[in-house]
Amino acid sequence: MIVEITPRAAAQIKSGSLWIFANEFLTKMSALTPGAWVNFESKGKFVGFGYVNPHSLIAGRICSLTAGSTVATEAALANAP
């Protein structure tokens, strides 16, 4: 799923932030499932890969800045020697 975020949130991520606050989501929160893995985009451009919790003030968490990331690829990288 793709979650659209504000340009301000995208700039903060590019500066090193890993969190996205609920008020920075442009995608309707009611469309999101807690714990869902998503691609975050701003103005149609990939920003990061992570998960969401629409019931929290910090509603998004970036886990990777690599386009095409998946839970499987991130887990494999984390467990690599």
C-alpha positions as CSV (number, residue, x, y, z in Angstrom):
1,M,0.0,0.0,0.0
2,I,1.1,3.5,-0.7
3,V,0.7,6.2,2.0
4,E,0.9,9.8,0.9
5,I,2.6,12.2,3.4
6,T,3.2,15.9,3.4
7,P,6.3,17.5,1.8
8,R,7.3,18.7,5.3
9,A,7.3,15.1,6.6
10,A,9.3,14.0,3.5
11,A,11.9,16.8,4.2
12,Q,12.2,15.7,7.8
13,I,12.8,12.1,6.7
14,K,15.5,13.2,4.3
15,S,17.1,15.0,7.3
16,G,17.2,11.8,9.3
17,S,13.9,11.6,11.1
18,L,12.3,8.1,11.3
19,W,8.9,9.1,12.6
20,I,5.8,10.5,10.8
21,F,3.2,12.2,12.9
22,A,-0.5,11.6,12.2
23,N,-1.2,15.2,11.1
24,E,1.4,14.7,8.3
25,F,-0.5,11.9,6.6
26,L,-2.5,12.9,3.5
27,T,-3.9,9.3,3.1
28,K,-7.1,8.9,5.2
29,M,-6.2,7.2,8.5
30,S,-9.4,5.1,8.4
31,A,-7.9,3.3,5.3
32,L,-4.9,2.1,7.3
33,T,-4.5,-1.1,9.3
34,P,-2.4,-1.0,12.4
35,G,1.0,-2.7,11.7
36,A,0.6,-2.6,8.0
37,W,3.8,-2.3,6.0
38,V,3.7,0.5,3.5
39,N,5.6,2.7,1.1
40,F,5.5,6.3,2.1
41,E,5.4,8.8,-0.8
42,S,5.3,12.6,-1.1
43,K,4.0,14.2,-4.4
44,G,4.2,10.8,-6.0
45,K,7.9,10.2,-5.1
46,F,9.1,7.4,-2.9
47,V,10.3,8.6,0.6
48,G,10.6,5.5,2.6
49,F,9.4,2.0,3.6
50,G,7.9,1.3,7.0
51,Y,4.8,0.6,9.0
52,V,1.8,2.5,10.3
53,N,-0.4,2.7,13.4
54,P,-3.4,5.0,12.7
55,H,-4.3,4.9,16.4
56,S,-1.1,6.7,17.5
57,L,0.2,10.3,17.4
58,I,3.4,8.9,15.8
59,A,1.5,7.1,13.1
60,G,4.4,6.1,10.8
61,R,7.9,4.6,11.3
62,I,10.5,4.5,8.6
63,C,12.5,1.2,8.4
64,S,14.2,1.7,5.1
65,L,15.0,4.5,2.6
66,T,15.5,2.0,-0.2
67,A,12.8,1.9,-2.9
68,G,11.6,-1.7,-3.4
69,S,12.2,-2.8,0.1
70,T,10.0,-5.4,1.6
71,V,9.7,-7.0,5.1
72,A,11.6,-10.0,3.8
73,T,14.5,-8.0,2.4
74,E,14.9,-5.9,5.5
75,A,14.8,-9.0,7.8
76,A,17.4,-10.7,5.6
77,L,19.7,-7.7,5.8
78,A,19.2,-7.4,9.6
79,N,20.2,-11.1,10.0
80,A,23.2,-11.0,7.7
81,P,26.6,-11.8,9.2
